[in-house]
Amino acid sequence: MKLSGSPFLALAAFALPATAPSTALAQAYQCRMPSVSSVPQVAPDGPRREMPVTGYTMALSWSPEFCKPRQGNRSHRTQCSSDNGRFGLVVHGFWPQGPRGQWPQWCSTRARLTPREVRANLCMMPSPRLVARQWAKHGSCRFRRPETYFKVTRILWESYRIPDFDRISREDGLTAGRIRQAFAHANRGIEASAVGVKLNERGWLKELRICYNARFRPTRCDARRYGARDSQRAKIWRGL
């Protein structure tokens, strides 16, 4: 069932820790939203799958690592050129989850994004194409309207306190467990078991994945979303 409107937003807000700040900390080091004249067209990269939603994943991408091989790439210039700001963690996506490790995707919808909605989310998700893709592939499977999907995403996003990953990156013997614990320690109500850590093949931090149940409460990640073992050595590219 797709949901919309104030009851859904109230549920997301109710799920936040009592001490959640009103604004995100240390996400975009700077952000100047560019103008958006049209909504990028996105094509499905897989089959349509509709199923009951049993939980959610908030995927947070570490922008310095993402941009390291993409400097000068026009398709990623909003995020990686520094013309629109410098970014730390950004939202990759907020993904409904299904039963048995599956997930819905590319669900049918008549709702359409507007350029205004795309631009409004670029400091959180700094790519017009990514904004369009996340709505079409993921948001459409749980929300009736894109503005509701992005508002719920923003409520959760703005609740996070982000550790000083610049300082943590300089620690000797850094591990995935240290990164996981640092995020959990900064965010009351989120246990380390609810924080997935995704490293690339060379051990550099790519993403954090925060796991939620169907009522937007942080919950233990399954093995697929938990990612790297606590003992696995890790590195964080600062890129600043």
QUISULUR-V307096 format. One record per residue. N is the residue number from 1. RES is the residue in one letter. SS is DSSP state (alpha for helix, beta for strand, coil for the rest). NEAR is the number of other C-alpha atoms within 12 Angstrom. D_FIRST is the distance of its C-alpha to the first C-alpha in Angstrom with 2 decimals. Layout:
BEGIN
n=(N;N)
res=(RES;RES)
ss=(SS;SS)
near=(NEAR;NEAR)
d_first=(D_FIRST;D_FIRST)
END
This chain:
BEGIN
n=(1;2;3;4;5;6;7;8;9;10;11;12;13;14;15;16;17;18;19;20;21;22;23;24;25;26;27;28;29;30;31;32;33;34;35;36;37;38;39;40;41;42;43;44;45;46;47;48;49;50;51;52;53;54;55;56;57;58;59;60;61;62;63;64;65;66;67;68;69;70;71;72;73;74;75;76;77;78;79;80;81;82;83;84;85;86;87;88;89;90;91;92;93;94;95;96;97;98;99;100;101;102;103;104;105;106;107;108;109;110;111;112;113;114;115;116;117;118;119;120;121;122;123;124;125;126;127;128;129;130;131;132;133;134;135;136;137;138;139;140;141;142;143;144;145;146;147;148;149;150;151;152;153;154;155;156;157;158;159;160;161;162;163;164;165;166;167;168;169;170;171;172;173;174;175;176;177;178;179;180;181;182;183;184;185;186;187;188;189;190;191;192;193;194;195;196;197;198;199;200;201;202;203;204;205;206;207;208;209;210;211;212;213;214;215;216;217;218;219;220;221;222;223;224;225;226;227;228;229;230;231;232;233;234;235;236;237;238;239;240)
res=(M;K;L;S;G;S;P;F;L;A;L;A;A;F;A;L;P;A;T;A;P;S;T;A;L;A;Q;A;Y;Q;C;R;M;P;S;V;S;S;V;P;Q;V;A;P;D;G;P;R;R;E;M;P;V;T;G;Y;T;M;A;L;S;W;S;P;E;F;C;K;P;R;Q;G;N;R;S;H;R;T;Q;C;S;S;D;N;G;R;F;G;L;V;V;H;G;F;W;P;Q;G;P;R;G;Q;W;P;Q;W;C;S;T;R;A;R;L;T;P;R;E;V;R;A;N;L;C;M;M;P;S;P;R;L;V;A;R;Q;W;A;K;H;G;S;C;R;F;R;R;P;E;T;Y;F;K;V;T;R;I;L;W;E;S;Y;R;I;P;D;F;D;R;I;S;R;E;D;G;L;T;A;G;R;I;R;Q;A;F;A;H;A;N;R;G;I;E;A;S;A;V;G;V;K;L;N;E;R;G;W;L;K;E;L;R;I;C;Y;N;A;R;F;R;P;T;R;C;D;A;R;R;Y;G;A;R;D;S;Q;R;A;K;I;W;R;G;L)
ss=(coil;coil;beta;coil;coil;alpha;alpha;alpha;alpha;alpha;alpha;alpha;alpha;alpha;coil;coil;coil;coil;coil;coil;coil;coil;coil;coil;coil;coil;coil;beta;coil;coil;coil;coil;coil;coil;coil;coil;coil;coil;coil;coil;coil;coil;coil;coil;coil;coil;coil;coil;beta;coil;coil;coil;coil;coil;beta;beta;beta;beta;beta;beta;beta;beta;alpha;alpha;alpha;alpha;alpha;alpha;coil;coil;coil;coil;coil;alpha;alpha;alpha;alpha;alpha;alpha;alpha;coil;coil;coil;coil;coil;coil;beta;coil;beta;beta;beta;beta;beta;beta;beta;beta;beta;coil;alpha;alpha;alpha;coil;coil;coil;beta;coil;coil;coil;coil;coil;coil;coil;coil;coil;alpha;alpha;alpha;alpha;alpha;alpha;coil;coil;coil;coil;coil;coil;coil;alpha;alpha;alpha;alpha;alpha;alpha;alpha;alpha;alpha;alpha;coil;alpha;alpha;alpha;coil;beta;coil;coil;alpha;alpha;alpha;alpha;alpha;alpha;alpha;alpha;alpha;alpha;alpha;alpha;coil;coil;coil;coil;coil;coil;coil;alpha;alpha;alpha;alpha;coil;coil;coil;coil;coil;coil;beta;alpha;alpha;alpha;alpha;alpha;alpha;alpha;alpha;alpha;alpha;alpha;coil;coil;coil;coil;coil;alpha;alpha;alpha;beta;beta;beta;beta;beta;coil;coil;coil;coil;beta;beta;beta;beta;beta;beta;beta;beta;beta;beta;coil;coil;coil;coil;beta;coil;coil;coil;coil;alpha;alpha;alpha;alpha;beta;coil;coil;coil;coil;coil;beta;coil;beta;coil;coil;coil;coil;coil)
near=(16;25;22;26;19;16;14;26;26;19;20;33;27;21;26;30;25;14;18;25;21;18;19;26;26;26;34;33;24;20;28;22;27;24;19;23;14;17;24;24;19;19;16;19;12;13;14;20;24;26;24;22;33;26;32;42;43;41;34;37;36;40;43;34;31;33;32;22;15;19;21;16;16;14;18;25;23;35;46;33;26;29;20;23;25;31;38;43;46;46;41;38;39;46;43;43;33;25;18;15;19;21;30;33;32;29;30;25;23;14;21;25;36;23;24;22;29;34;32;27;40;36;36;47;42;46;37;38;31;32;41;40;31;40;48;40;36;43;44;39;38;42;36;27;29;38;32;29;40;40;29;38;40;31;31;43;40;32;31;36;29;36;25;22;32;22;17;26;25;16;17;13;17;26;29;36;32;32;44;41;28;28;33;29;23;26;32;23;27;35;25;32;31;37;44;43;48;38;34;23;13;15;24;31;41;37;37;42;45;45;40;37;26;24;23;36;28;32;29;24;32;27;19;19;31;29;30;34;25;23;18;25;27;32;34;41;29;26;21;18)
d_first=(0.00;3.78;6.46;10.10;13.52;15.90;14.10;12.18;15.58;17.44;15.63;16.57;20.04;20.53;20.03;23.00;26.46;28.76;31.16;28.88;30.84;29.79;30.42;30.17;33.49;35.12;32.28;33.96;37.69;37.93;35.55;36.46;33.63;34.90;34.28;31.50;32.25;29.50;26.20;26.91;25.68;23.91;23.75;21.39;23.23;21.36;19.15;15.58;13.41;9.75;8.89;7.34;8.26;11.40;13.23;14.64;18.00;20.08;22.69;25.89;28.53;32.24;33.47;37.20;36.58;34.17;36.74;39.82;39.92;38.39;40.99;42.05;39.05;38.15;34.51;34.16;36.66;34.36;33.79;36.99;39.85;40.36;40.69;37.57;38.05;38.05;34.95;34.44;30.94;28.28;24.52;23.87;20.11;17.16;15.20;11.94;13.23;12.40;14.56;18.29;18.85;16.64;14.20;11.84;13.78;14.68;11.43;12.14;12.38;15.08;15.34;18.58;20.32;23.67;26.83;26.86;23.49;24.76;28.02;26.57;25.06;28.06;29.69;26.66;25.90;29.24;28.57;27.31;26.28;24.39;22.46;21.55;20.73;18.48;16.26;16.36;16.03;13.79;12.43;10.90;8.46;6.80;8.57;9.39;13.02;15.35;17.26;14.50;14.01;17.79;18.39;16.42;18.27;21.45;21.17;21.16;23.70;26.06;26.08;27.83;31.56;32.85;35.94;39.03;38.44;41.62;43.63;41.75;42.33;46.06;46.04;47.97;46.19;42.69;39.97;36.21;36.33;38.18;35.56;32.78;34.83;35.71;32.14;31.34;34.60;33.83;30.41;30.63;27.69;27.00;28.90;30.44;28.38;25.23;26.98;27.12;30.13;30.37;33.95;35.32;37.91;40.69;39.15;38.13;35.03;32.21;29.06;27.73;24.25;22.90;20.49;17.91;15.88;12.33;14.18;16.07;19.19;21.46;21.69;24.04;23.44;23.68;26.75;25.14;24.03;27.07;29.36;33.07;34.96;36.43;39.92;39.31;41.47;39.76;40.87;39.46;40.64;41.51;42.24;43.60)
END
